[in-house]
């Protein structure tokens, strides 16, 4: 169903601003209806003023924020894929390394190796995954390749069997300057962006940049490798939030409908989750704590932290405050919805007045005192009409019979 024909498009708002500034186009002979300016400079100026008005209207929200800015985020939560790697704080056993005469030797602090470990993969927490070439002793093995795979200090490690493990290929394109990573099974999600993938016998991790599909992601630059290789993709209970998420959630977090996990999930601070992980991060299961944290390497992105570390793949939902993309086509409509058309137009005209007169005049007063206040009423009407009983508890007791009537009762089969 189409929107009402009276809605204001991007072009309508540009024309309104252009008419106020006296730069609207009325045809070659000046005898046509007002149109968007044909001069590139004037058109760019009017577009900028309209977007400034929309930004101002977005910022002039009620204390609880605009309801039109609260979409529901649907975030895929996944467990670690590929070869098992020790968690971020503990797990596995402790190892050191040294590289000499084209051989990387790994030494464990306890007896953990055996001759059956040859051709298996040693996963080193936060460093990489490497094929074990030769067994030396119960505390020592060497790695394949002459590459220097050594690391500084002591790290947690584990031994993984690569048999039947997921594999991936990587192809670099000089045209796009991107490496396309393709897995042989479904392992990627939109929330995998920013995660580190450790490819066997490739020194260091690869930061996955852009999600394409459940089997394809891209990485900037040439990080390709030859053939299919096994890999480790640990989640560590950290998941990328949508690019449109700006750091503000506006409601409870829940599992997706029909999940039937029998456990609730609630917001806490990221400090509480860090504190819970202090003495080990091996706990896994259905998460019951969630927190938001700004991404450490990209200040424009935010992460969702969960505790315990998920033991499966789930989907969680929560409302958040969204910001808008610039409108490009004159036929586009603003994101606030047609209920706020008058306020958005008033905000654009107020910005035009400020641009033209360098002062806040009647247009500004109309926007602040009338249009904006009406939008507050529209926003309030979009909310729940009642929040339930809020009177004297002694006068509003629910009898057992009425209570049963208020509950959804399952069908009984006998």
Secondary structure, 3 states (H helix, E strand, C coil): CCCCCCCCEHHHHHHHHHHHHCCCECCCCCCCCCECCCCHHHHHHHHHHHHHHHHHHHHCCCCCCCHHHEEEEEEEECCCEECCCCCCCCCCEEEEEEEECCEEEEEECCCCCCHHHCCCEEEECCCEEEEEEEEEECCEEEECCCCCCCCCCCEEEEEECCCCCCEEEEEEECCCCEEEEEECCCCCCHHHCCCEEEEECCCCCEECCEEEECCEEEEECCCCEEEEEEEEECCCCEEECCCCEEEEEEEEEEECCCCCCCCCCEECCHHHHHHHCCCCCCCEECCCEEEEEECCCCCCCEEEEEECEECCCEEEEEEEEECCCCCCCCCCECCCCHHHHHHHHHHHHHHHHHHHHCCCCHHHHHHHHHHHHHHHHHHHHCCCCCCCCCCCHHHCCCCHHHHHHHCCCCCCCC
